[in-house]
Amino acid sequence: MKKKLSIEEKSSLWLATLFGVGYVPFMPGTVACVAALPIYIFVHNQLAYLIITAVTVVLSYAICTKAEEILQEKDSKKIVIDDFAGMLITFAFVPYNIRYLVIGFFLFRMMDVLKVPPANKIEKCHGAKGIVGDDVVAGIYAVVMLHIVRLFT
């Protein structure tokens, strides 16, 4: 018989799976990244955007260890708030432009898949440090590259 989840556990799981996006059967991390794009598209106030990003990153660190324990899987593919947070980082201080949206999306996904050091080492950390940390690094790499693209285009 399955253990009944507490409200705290249900909330952690609900947020970690980005309100159920993590249960999408095909590429849930990519779907979570797509879910982050409307924030970039519609939130043009940089301070508001940075607050949303910071809250998402902090929330990710706060809940992902608990969600991993509930799901009983190391870095479960159902946990996608980390991908969402990494995508938000990708567009920090980047003015809205459809070209930047497309380039940034692919840069983040590429950095997330390649696990460029130190992301590859961070990913091996226990709990939220590993789950979220590699996506934060991927987002930082992607935003730096996106700003370089902006300089030369």
Backbone as a printed PyTorch tensor [residue, N CA C, xyz], in Angstrom:
tensor([[[  0.8420,  -1.1890,   0.0000],
         [  0.0000,   0.0000,   0.0000],
         [  0.8860,   1.2510,   0.0000]],

        [[  0.5380,   2.2090,  -0.8420],
         [  1.3010,   3.4450,  -0.9400],
         [  1.0570,   4.3360,   0.2630]],

        [[  2.1300,   4.9960,   0.6890],
         [  2.0340,   5.9550,   1.7940],
         [  1.2870,   7.1950,   1.3070]],

        [[  0.3690,   7.6760,   2.1210],
         [ -0.3580,   8.8970,   1.7790],
         [  0.5740,  10.0880,   1.9880]],

        [[  0.6330,  10.9600,   0.9980],
         [  1.5280,  12.1130,   1.0590],
         [  0.9140,  13.2360,   1.8840]],

        [[  1.7720,  13.9070,   2.6420],
         [  1.3310,  15.0750,   3.4080],
         [  1.1280,  16.2600,   2.4580]],

        [[  0.5060,  17.3050,   2.9430],
         [  0.3070,  18.5240,   2.1480],
         [  1.6650,  19.0830,   1.7120]],

        [[  2.6370,  19.0810,   2.6120],
         [  3.9850,  19.5760,   2.2790],
         [  4.6050,  18.7390,   1.1580]],

        [[  4.4620,  17.4280,   1.2350],
         [  5.0210,  16.5500,   0.2100],
         [  4.3100,  16.7370,  -1.1280]],

        [[  2.9880,  16.8450,  -1.0910],
         [  2.2260,  17.0780,  -2.3230],
         [  2.6190,  18.4070,  -2.9560]],

        [[  2.7770,  19.4390,  -2.1160],
         [  3.1660,  20.7630,  -2.6130],
         [  4.5510,  20.7330,  -3.2380]],

        [[  5.4830,  20.0710,  -2.5680],
         [  6.8480,  19.9500,  -3.1010],
         [  6.8420,  19.2530,  -4.4610]],

        [[  6.0990,  18.1690,  -4.5380],
         [  6.0180,  17.4080,  -5.7770],
         [  5.3370,  18.2150,  -6.8800]],

        [[  4.2840,  18.9120,  -6.5350],
         [  3.5350,  19.7200,  -7.4960],
         [  4.4230,  20.8190,  -8.0690]],

        [[  5.1870,  21.4840,  -7.2140],
         [  6.0850,  22.5480,  -7.6730],
         [  7.2830,  21.9780,  -8.4370]],

        [[  7.8770,  20.9090,  -7.9190],
         [  9.0600,  20.3160,  -8.5640],
         [  8.7430,  19.7960,  -9.9590]],

        [[  7.5190,  19.3090, -10.1460],
         [  7.1090,  18.8170, -11.4650],
         [  6.5040,  19.9350, -12.3080]],

        [[  6.6090,  21.1510, -11.8170],
         [  6.0960,  22.3470, -12.4930],
         [  4.6160,  22.1690, -12.8370]],

        [[  3.8460,  21.8800, -11.7810],
         [  2.3960,  21.7300, -11.8810],
         [  1.9880,  20.6080, -12.8290]],

        [[  2.8090,  19.5630, -12.8540],
         [  2.4810,  18.3820, -13.6460],
         [  3.2190,  18.2720, -14.9720]],

        [[  3.9410,  19.3080, -15.3760],
         [  4.6870,  19.2650, -16.6410],
         [  5.6700,  18.1020, -16.6410]],

        [[  6.2370,  17.7970, -15.4940],
         [  7.2090,  16.7110, -15.3960],
         [  6.6460,  15.3340, -15.7250]],

        [[  5.3300,  15.2170, -15.7600],
         [  4.7020,  13.9410, -16.0870],
         [  4.4480,  13.7780, -17.5860]],

        [[  4.8020,  14.7880, -18.3880],
         [  4.6870,  14.6720, -19.8380],
         [  5.5960,  13.5120, -20.2560]],

        [[  5.0940,  12.5830, -21.0540],
         [  5.8830,  11.3800, -21.3380],
         [  7.0990,  11.5850, -22.2300]],

        [[  7.1440,  12.6590, -22.9930],
         [  8.2300,  12.8500, -23.9440],
         [  8.9580,  14.1670, -23.6750]],

        [[ 10.2310,  14.0960, -23.2940],
         [ 11.0930,  15.2580, -23.0690],
         [ 10.4980,  16.2990, -22.1050]],

        [[ 10.1870,  15.8850, -20.8720],
         [  9.5700,  16.8210, -19.9290],
         [ 10.4560,  18.0340, -19.5960]],

        [[ 11.7790,  17.8640, -19.5990],
         [ 12.6790,  18.9920, -19.3260],
         [ 12.5770,  20.0520, -20.4090]],

        [[ 12.4830,  19.6190, -21.6410],
         [ 12.3390,  20.5530, -22.7610],
         [ 10.9840,  21.2470, -22.6960]],

        [[  9.9560,  20.5180, -22.3280],
         [  8.6260,  21.1200, -22.1920],
         [  8.6440,  22.1790, -21.0870]],

        [[  9.3530,  21.9070, -20.0010],
         [  9.4780,  22.8870, -18.9170],
         [ 10.2000,  24.1420, -19.4020]],

        [[ 11.1940,  23.9600, -20.2620],
         [ 11.8970,  25.1170, -20.8430],
         [ 10.9590,  25.9490, -21.7030]],

        [[ 10.1370,  25.2910, -22.4790],
         [  9.1410,  25.9970, -23.2980],
         [  8.1730,  26.7540, -22.3850]],

        [[  7.8260,  26.1550, -21.2550],
         [  6.9080,  26.8020, -20.3040],
         [  7.5020,  28.0810, -19.7130]],

        [[  8.8220,  28.1900, -19.6900],
         [  9.4750,  29.3970, -19.1610],
         [  9.4600,  30.5490, -20.1650]],

        [[  9.3200,  30.2490, -21.4350],
         [  9.4170,  31.2840, -22.4690],
         [  8.3870,  32.4110, -22.3430]],

        [[  7.1280,  32.1360, -21.9720],
         [  6.1850,  33.2520, -21.8230],
         [  6.6280,  34.2930, -20.7880]],

        [[  7.3800,  33.8740, -19.7950],
         [  7.8700,  34.8510, -18.8160],
         [  8.8420,  35.8010, -19.5030]],

        [[  9.7470,  35.2500, -20.3200],
         [ 10.6710,  36.0880, -21.0830],
         [  9.9130,  36.9790, -22.0660]],

        [[  8.9040,  36.4280, -22.6970],
         [  8.1460,  37.1790, -23.7130],
         [  7.3380,  38.3140, -23.0980]],

        [[  6.7030,  38.0780, -21.9500],
         [  5.7420,  39.0520, -21.4230],
         [  6.2270,  39.9030, -20.2510]],

        [[  7.2740,  39.4970, -19.5610],
         [  7.7690,  40.2870, -18.4240],
         [  8.9550,  41.1260, -18.9040]],

        [[  8.6710,  42.3730, -19.2530],
         [  9.7070,  43.2470, -19.8050],
         [ 10.4080,  44.0870, -18.7500]],

        [[  9.8920,  44.0930, -17.5520],
         [ 10.5380,  44.8150, -16.4640],
         [ 11.6630,  43.9250, -15.9310]],

        [[ 12.9080,  44.3770, -16.0740],
         [ 14.0550,  43.5480, -15.7010],
         [ 14.0680,  43.1890, -14.2160]],

        [[ 13.6700,  44.1290, -13.3650],
         [ 13.6400,  43.8280, -11.9340],
         [ 12.6250,  42.7280, -11.6420]],

        [[ 11.4520,  42.8290, -12.2080],
         [ 10.4270,  41.7980, -12.0140],
         [ 10.9120,  40.4540, -12.5520]],

        [[ 11.5580,  40.4820, -13.7030],
         [ 12.0730,  39.2520, -14.3010],
         [ 13.1240,  38.6140, -13.3900]],

        [[ 14.0220,  39.4270, -12.8610],
         [ 15.0710,  38.9040, -11.9740],
         [ 14.4920,  38.3600, -10.6730]],

        [[ 13.4510,  39.0050, -10.1610],
         [ 12.8000,  38.5140,  -8.9440],
         [ 12.1470,  37.1570,  -9.2080]],

        [[ 11.4450,  37.0290, -10.3270],
         [ 10.8160,  35.7560, -10.6910],
         [ 11.8800,  34.6700, -10.8270]],

        [[ 12.9790,  35.0100, -11.4740],
         [ 14.0680,  34.0540, -11.6740],
         [ 14.6740,  33.6390, -10.3310]],

        [[ 14.9760,  34.6130,  -9.4920],
         [ 15.5880,  34.3260,  -8.1870],
         [ 14.6610,  33.4740,  -7.3210]],

        [[ 13.3860,  33.8160,  -7.2960],
         [ 12.4250,  33.0400,  -6.5030],
         [ 12.3470,  31.6060,  -7.0250]],

        [[ 12.3600,  31.4530,  -8.3310],
         [ 12.2960,  30.1100,  -8.9160],
         [ 13.5270,  29.2900,  -8.5560]],

        [[ 14.7020,  29.9040,  -8.6250],
         [ 15.9390,  29.1830,  -8.2890],
         [ 15.9380,  28.7900,  -6.8070]],

        [[ 15.6010,  29.7320,  -5.9420],
         [ 15.5720,  29.4510,  -4.4980],
         [ 14.5330,  28.3650,  -4.1930]],

        [[ 13.3660,  28.4840,  -4.7720],
         [ 12.3140,  27.4940,  -4.5800],
         [ 12.7790,  26.1170,  -5.0650]],

        [[ 13.4730,  26.0880,  -6.1830],
         [ 13.9880,  24.8230,  -6.7160],
         [ 14.9030,  24.1430,  -5.7140]],

        [[ 15.8420,  24.9210,  -5.1610],
         [ 16.7520,  24.3540,  -4.1570],
         [ 15.9880,  23.8940,  -2.9190]],

        [[ 14.9390,  24.6040,  -2.5710],
         [ 14.1840,  24.2810,  -1.3580],
         [ 13.3650,  22.9930,  -1.4860]],

        [[ 12.9080,  22.6660,  -2.6890],
         [ 11.9580,  21.5470,  -2.8240],
         [ 12.4880,  20.3090,  -3.5360]],

        [[ 13.5560,  20.4290,  -4.2870],
         [ 13.9600,  19.2990,  -5.1300],
         [ 14.4690,  18.0850,  -4.3600]],

        [[ 15.1300,  18.2960,  -3.2420],
         [ 15.5750,  17.1450,  -2.4470],
         [ 14.3770,  16.3550,  -1.9520]],

        [[ 13.3710,  17.0510,  -1.4370],
         [ 12.1500,  16.4020,  -0.9440],
         [ 11.4440,  15.6670,  -2.0860]],

        [[ 11.3410,  16.3110,  -3.2430],
         [ 10.6760,  15.6760,  -4.3870],
         [ 11.4150,  14.4180,  -4.8250]],

        [[ 12.7440,  14.4720,  -4.8170],
         [ 13.5500,  13.3060,  -5.1780],
         [ 13.2910,  12.1550,  -4.2080]],

        [[ 13.1950,  12.4730,  -2.9220],
         [ 12.9090,  11.4470,  -1.9120],
         [ 11.5290,  10.8320,  -2.1260]],

        [[ 10.5480,  11.6730,  -2.4330],
         [  9.1810,  11.1760,  -2.6490],
         [  9.1310,  10.2630,  -3.8750]],

        [[  9.7790,  10.6970,  -4.9480],
         [  9.7610,   9.9210,  -6.1960],
         [ 10.6870,   8.7050,  -6.1250]],

        [[ 11.5930,   8.7100,  -5.1730],
         [ 12.5520,   7.6230,  -4.9710],
         [ 13.3730,   7.3300,  -6.2280]],

        [[ 13.7930,   8.4270,  -6.8900],
         [ 14.6460,   8.3270,  -8.0790],
         [ 15.6850,   9.4290,  -8.0020]],

        [[ 16.9450,   9.0920,  -8.2190],
         [ 18.0030,  10.1070,  -8.2740],
         [ 17.7610,  10.9880,  -9.4970]],

        [[ 17.6790,  12.2950,  -9.2810],
         [ 17.4650,  13.2830, -10.3550],
         [ 16.3680,  12.8320, -11.3260]],

        [[ 15.2050,  12.5430, -10.7800],
         [ 14.0630,  12.0770, -11.5720],
         [ 13.7570,  13.0230, -12.7270]],

        [[ 13.4550,  12.4420, -13.8720],
         [ 13.0840,  13.2400, -15.0560],
         [ 11.7770,  14.0010, -14.8260]],

        [[ 11.0180,  13.5990, -13.8150],
         [  9.7640,  14.2860, -13.5040],
         [ 10.0110,  15.6290, -12.8250]],

        [[ 11.1710,  15.7840, -12.2260],
         [ 11.5230,  17.0550, -11.5790],
         [ 12.0470,  17.9830, -12.6660]],

        [[ 11.2560,  19.0100, -12.9870],
         [ 11.6010,  19.8850, -14.1120],
         [ 11.6840,  21.3710, -13.7380]],

        [[ 11.4310,  21.7120, -12.4860],
         [ 11.5240,  23.1130, -12.0950],
         [ 12.9600,  23.6210, -12.2820]],

        [[ 13.9250,  22.7270, -12.2090],
         [ 15.3220,  23.1040, -12.4250],
         [ 15.5750,  23.5320, -13.8650]],

        [[ 14.9600,  22.8480, -14.8190],
         [ 15.0730,  23.2370, -16.2290],
         [ 14.4000,  24.5900, -16.4630]],

        [[ 13.2470,  24.7610, -15.8490],
         [ 12.5070,  26.0190, -15.9240],
         [ 13.3680,  27.1640, -15.3910]],

        [[ 14.0030,  26.9590, -14.2430],
         [ 14.8520,  27.9800, -13.6270],
         [ 16.0670,  28.2820, -14.5040]],

        [[ 16.6930,  27.2520, -15.0370],
         [ 17.8510,  27.4510, -15.9140],
         [ 17.5060,  28.2420, -17.1570]],

        [[ 16.3330,  27.9740, -17.7080],
         [ 15.8930,  28.7260, -18.8900],
         [ 15.6650,  30.1870, -18.5290]],

        [[ 15.1030,  30.4510, -17.3570],
         [ 14.9110,  31.8480, -16.9400],
         [ 16.2590,  32.5610, -16.8020]],

        [[ 17.2460,  31.8890, -16.2390],
         [ 18.5820,  32.4740, -16.0990],
         [ 19.1450,  32.8500, -17.4710]],

        [[ 18.8820,  32.0260, -18.4590],
         [ 19.3820,  32.2390, -19.8170],
         [ 19.0090,  33.6070, -20.3800]],

        [[ 17.8770,  34.1480, -19.9780],
         [ 17.4080,  35.4020, -20.5570],
         [ 17.5780,  36.6190, -19.6470]],

        [[ 18.3840,  36.4750, -18.5830],
         [ 18.6170,  37.5980, -17.6740],
         [ 19.2930,  38.7470, -18.4150]],

        [[ 18.7090,  39.9120, -18.3160],
         [ 19.2210,  41.1430, -18.9370],
         [ 19.2600,  41.0760, -20.4600]],

        [[ 18.4530,  40.2080, -21.0470],
         [ 18.3800,  40.1030, -22.5060],
         [ 17.0520,  40.7100, -22.9370]],

        [[ 17.0860,  41.8010, -23.7110],
         [ 15.8250,  42.4010, -24.1620],
         [ 15.0710,  41.4270, -25.0630]],

        [[ 13.7520,  41.5100, -25.0010],
         [ 12.9590,  40.5730, -25.7930],
         [ 13.2100,  40.7720, -27.2870]],

        [[ 13.4700,  39.6510, -27.9240],
         [ 13.6580,  39.5960, -29.3690],
         [ 13.4480,  38.1370, -29.7380]],

        [[ 12.6550,  37.8760, -30.7520],
         [ 12.3530,  36.4950, -31.1400],
         [ 13.6340,  35.7310, -31.4990]],

        [[ 14.5840,  36.4290, -32.0800],
         [ 15.8600,  35.7950, -32.4410],
         [ 16.6000,  35.3440, -31.1740]],

        [[ 16.6210,  36.2010, -30.1570],
         [ 17.2740,  35.8380, -28.8900],
         [ 16.5260,  34.7020, -28.2020]],

        [[ 15.2180,  34.6890, -28.3310],
         [ 14.4160,  33.6130, -27.7430],
         [ 14.8450,  32.2690, -28.3270]],

        [[ 14.9370,  32.1990, -29.6400],
         [ 15.2980,  30.9430, -30.3060],
         [ 16.7430,  30.5530, -29.9780]],

        [[ 17.6560,  31.5010, -30.1100],
         [ 19.0750,  31.2100, -29.8480],
         [ 19.2670,  30.8180, -28.3800]],

        [[ 18.6690,  31.5780, -27.4670],
         [ 18.7970,  31.2880, -26.0430],
         [ 18.2420,  29.9280, -25.6800]],

        [[ 17.1000,  29.5870, -26.2520],
         [ 16.4990,  28.2790, -25.9890],
         [ 17.4810,  27.1670, -26.3560]],

        [[ 18.0280,  27.2420, -27.5580],
         [ 18.9350,  26.1910, -28.0040],
         [ 20.2690,  26.2140, -27.2580]],

        [[ 20.7580,  27.3970, -26.9130],
         [ 21.9930,  27.4730, -26.1270],
         [ 21.8130,  26.7880, -24.7730]],

        [[ 20.6940,  27.0900, -24.0910],
         [ 20.4800,  26.4670, -22.7870],
         [ 20.3440,  24.9560, -22.9080]],

        [[ 19.5550,  24.4920, -23.8540],
         [ 19.3660,  23.0520, -23.9970],
         [ 20.6960,  22.3680, -24.3220]],

        [[ 21.5180,  23.0110, -25.1650],
         [ 22.8240,  22.4550, -25.5120],
         [ 23.7260,  22.3840, -24.2730]],

        [[ 23.7650,  23.4560, -23.4960],
         [ 24.6030,  23.4770, -22.2920],
         [ 24.0930,  22.4750, -21.2480]],

        [[ 22.7790,  22.3260, -21.1720],
         [ 22.1880,  21.3840, -20.2250],
         [ 22.5360,  19.9450, -20.5980]],

        [[ 22.5390,  19.6440, -21.8690],
         [ 22.8510,  18.2880, -22.3360],
         [ 24.3530,  18.0050, -22.2520]],

        [[ 25.1760,  18.9750, -22.6460],
         [ 26.6280,  18.7630, -22.6910],
         [ 27.2710,  18.6860, -21.3140]],

        [[ 26.6550,  19.3140, -20.3110],
         [ 27.1970,  19.3000, -18.9410],
         [ 28.6690,  19.7380, -18.9230]],

        [[ 28.9070,  20.9310, -19.4590],
         [ 30.2540,  21.5040, -19.4960],
         [ 30.7100,  21.7580, -18.0570]],

        [[ 31.9630,  21.3850, -17.7300],
         [ 32.4460,  21.5970, -16.3620],
         [ 32.2450,  23.0440, -15.9030]],

        [[ 31.8580,  23.2410, -14.6810],
         [ 31.7250,  22.2890, -13.5830],
         [ 30.3440,  21.6380, -13.4840]],

        [[ 29.4700,  21.8430, -14.4630],
         [ 28.1170,  21.2640, -14.3950],
         [ 28.1660,  19.7430, -14.2540]],

        [[ 29.1050,  19.0870, -14.9350],
         [ 29.2000,  17.6260, -14.8650],
         [ 29.5250,  17.1530, -13.4510]],

        [[ 30.3190,  17.9060, -12.7250],
         [ 30.6700,  17.5520, -11.3390],
         [ 29.5160,  17.8890, -10.3890]],

        [[ 28.9040,  19.0440, -10.6110],
         [ 27.7960,  19.4840,  -9.7560],
         [ 26.6160,  18.5190,  -9.8670]],

        [[ 26.3550,  18.0200, -11.0640],
         [ 25.2410,  17.1000, -11.2890],
         [ 25.3390,  15.8650, -10.3900]],

        [[ 26.5430,  15.4880, -10.0170],
         [ 26.7530,  14.2890,  -9.1980],
         [ 26.5020,  14.5340,  -7.7160]],

        [[ 26.3140,  15.7910,  -7.3210],
         [ 26.0450,  16.1170,  -5.9180],
         [ 24.6910,  15.5480,  -5.4970]],

        [[ 24.5440,  15.3500,  -4.1960],
         [ 23.3270,  14.7910,  -3.6330],
         [ 22.1860,  15.8190,  -3.6400]],

        [[ 20.9840,  15.3560,  -3.9020],
         [ 19.7700,  16.1600,  -3.7580],
         [ 19.7150,  17.3910,  -4.6460]],

        [[ 19.1590,  18.4550,  -4.0810],
         [ 18.9170,  19.6770,  -4.8390],
         [ 20.1950,  20.2890,  -5.3980]],

        [[ 21.3100,  20.1370,  -4.6840],
         [ 22.5810,  20.6800,  -5.1930],
         [ 22.8810,  20.1260,  -6.5810]],

        [[ 22.6930,  18.8500,  -6.7670],
         [ 22.9490,  18.2220,  -8.0580],
         [ 21.8400,  18.4460,  -9.0620]],

        [[ 20.6060,  18.3720,  -8.5810],
         [ 19.4480,  18.5190,  -9.4780],
         [ 19.4100,  19.9190, -10.0800]],

        [[ 19.5300,  20.9230,  -9.2360],
         [ 19.3840,  22.3120,  -9.6750],
         [ 20.7170,  22.9120, -10.1150]],

        [[ 21.7910,  22.5500,  -9.4310],
         [ 23.0860,  23.1760,  -9.6770],
         [ 23.5590,  23.1070, -11.1110]],

        [[ 23.4250,  21.9480, -11.7510],
         [ 23.8920,  21.8300, -13.1350],
         [ 23.0760,  22.6970, -14.0800]],

        [[ 21.7910,  22.8900, -13.7880],
         [ 20.9550,  23.7420, -14.6360],
         [ 21.2650,  25.2260, -14.4260]],

        [[ 21.6210,  25.5880, -13.2060],
         [ 22.0450,  26.9640, -12.9360],
         [ 23.3250,  27.2560, -13.7210]],

        [[ 24.2690,  26.3370, -13.6970],
         [ 25.5100,  26.5170, -14.4570],
         [ 25.2110,  26.5890, -15.9520]],

        [[ 24.3640,  25.7040, -16.4510],
         [ 23.9970,  25.7230, -17.8720],
         [ 23.3370,  27.0560, -18.2390]],

        [[ 22.4910,  27.5650, -17.3570],
         [ 21.8470,  28.8570, -17.6020],
         [ 22.8500,  29.9980, -17.6220]],

        [[ 23.8330,  29.9450, -16.7340],
         [ 24.8700,  30.9840, -16.7010],
         [ 25.6970,  30.9350, -17.9850]],

        [[ 26.1110,  29.7470, -18.3900],
         [ 26.8500,  29.6240, -19.6610],
         [ 26.0140,  30.1620, -20.8230]],

        [[ 24.7480,  29.7850, -20.8560],
         [ 23.8820,  30.1920, -21.9660],
         [ 23.6740,  31.7080, -21.9910]],

        [[ 23.4630,  32.3310, -20.8270],
         [ 23.2460,  33.7750, -20.8170],
         [ 24.5150,  34.5230, -21.2240]],

        [[ 25.6710,  34.0370, -20.8060],
         [ 26.9300,  34.6720, -21.2210],
         [ 27.0810,  34.5660, -22.7400]],

        [[ 26.8400,  33.3790, -23.2870],
         [ 26.9440,  33.2050, -24.7370],
         [ 25.9130,  34.0440, -25.4800]],

        [[ 24.7200,  34.1410, -24.9230],
         [ 23.6720,  34.9390, -25.5650],
         [ 24.0530,  36.4260, -25.5830]],

        [[ 24.6600,  36.9000, -24.5250],
         [ 25.1140,  38.2940, -24.5200],
         [ 26.2630,  38.5110, -25.5020]],

        [[ 27.0930,  37.5210, -25.6840],
         [ 28.1480,  37.6150, -26.7050],
         [ 27.5330,  37.6760, -28.0990]],

        [[ 26.5170,  36.8510, -28.3400],
         [ 25.7980,  36.8740, -29.6230],
         [ 25.2160,  38.2720, -29.8470]],

        [[ 24.6330,  38.8400, -28.7980],
         [ 24.0450,  40.1930, -28.9060],
         [ 25.0980,  41.2210, -29.3060]],

        [[ 26.3060,  41.0890, -28.7940],
         [ 27.3800,  42.0440, -29.1070],
         [ 27.7470,  42.0290, -30.6010]],

        [[ 27.6490,  40.8610, -31.2010],
         [ 28.1210,  40.7100, -32.5760],
         [ 26.9940,  40.6300, -33.6100]],

        [[ 25.7710,  40.8980, -33.1930],
         [ 24.6630,  40.8840, -34.1700],
         [ 23.9140,  42.1990, -34.1600]]])
